């Protein structure tokens, strides 16, 4: 009995990397997301608060939540959101190491869920103010009214391809 407890105690102190049964492709995805979060913190001042995705036998969906302390209007939010999505997609689609594990190649806007929360003083007047930007299945949704009690009509929605065209004036290709 004492030997069993001793052996169990030894294994409980081993570093988690030796006992982690997480699939290799999740570790590869985490590596991309970690680098991405660091870069968007530096470029946009966005603080990553969460992440995850759909990883059943492959990398199917990547989810990231970020917070901005600055208020934003619709045009700026759209531009930033398009840049965030295209940057993340580029990293997944151009990684030779990750590519075999993608649920579909190329990864598209339907494979990305980024939530941006603009957590600034709601009393600051901003024309066309946006409180959140989010995307699901390739449809971008900008929360433009009460951030605490949103209603369906409090959102402006557009396909990602349309948002990309409004920002860059050309069609998006993954």
Secondary structure, 3 states (H helix, E strand, C coil): CHHHHHHHHHHHCCCHHHHCCCCHHHHHHHHHHHHHHHHHHHHHCCEEEEEEEECCCCECEEEEEEEECCCEEHHHHHHHHHHHHHHHHHHHHCCHHHHCCECCCCCCHHHEEEEEEECCCCCCCCCCEECEEEEECCEEEEECCCCCCCCHHHEEEEEHHHHHHHHHCCCCCC
